[in-house]
Amino acid sequence: MQFSDKRTTNSLDLENGFLLTPPEVAKITRLALSTVRQYIAGGILPVTRLGRRTFVRKSDLLRWIDAQSSYPR
């Protein structure tokens, strides 16, 4: 897929995984895939749905991970 506008490609960051699948989230977070799916079903982890597919935005995942941190900032 080609985009004519460079800003579109860069802002979506398609090559570096702007949208992550639940298995990718599990790998990144080192959580079991079943746990990731439970978090998605329970609304604990924010998701984006495109048709029947479920994705987690990388920025949402990073924000969620930061919110889970028990270290003082």
C-alpha positions in Angstrom: 0.0 0.0 0.0 1.4 3.4 -1.0 0.5 6.7 0.5 1.0 9.8 -1.5 1.3 12.0 1.6 4.5 11.4 3.6 3.0 12.8 6.8 0.2 10.2 6.7 2.7 7.4 6.5 4.9 8.8 9.3 2.0 9.7 11.6 0.5 6.2 11.3 3.9 4.5 11.7 2.7 1.5 9.8 6.1 -0.1 9.4 6.8 0.0 13.1 3.5 -1.4 14.3 1.1 1.5 15.0 -1.6 -1.1 15.5 -0.8 -4.2 17.5 -2.7 -7.5 17.5 -3.4 -9.2 20.8 -0.6 -11.8 20.3 1.8 -8.9 19.7 0.6 -7.2 22.9 1.2 -10.5 24.7 4.7 -10.7 23.4 5.6 -7.1 24.2 4.1 -7.2 27.8 5.1 -10.8 28.5 1.6 -11.6 29.5 -0.3 -14.7 28.5 -2.5 -14.2 25.4 -5.5 -15.3 27.5 -4.7 -12.5 30.0 -4.5 -9.9 27.2 -7.8 -11.2 25.8 -9.4 -11.0 29.3 -8.1 -7.4 29.7 -9.6 -6.5 26.3 -12.9 -8.1 27.1 -13.1 -6.4 30.5 -12.2 -3.0 29.1 -9.0 -2.8 31.1 -6.9 -2.5 27.9 -8.1 0.1 25.4 -8.7 -1.3 21.9 -9.5 -0.2 18.3 -11.8 -2.4 16.3 -11.5 -2.4 12.5 -14.3 -4.6 11.2 -14.1 -7.9 13.1 -10.4 -7.4 14.0 -9.2 -6.1 17.3 -6.1 -4.0 17.7 -4.3 -2.0 20.4 -2.7 1.2 19.5 1.0 1.3 20.4 0.6 4.7 22.1 -2.4 3.4 24.1 -0.4 0.3 25.2 2.6 2.4 26.3 0.2 4.8 28.2 -1.5 1.8 29.9 1.9 0.3 30.9 2.9 3.6 32.4 -0.3 3.7 34.4 0.5 0.3 35.8 3.8 1.4 37.2 4.2 1.3 40.9 7.2 3.5 40.9 6.8 7.2 41.9 7.4 9.6 39.1 
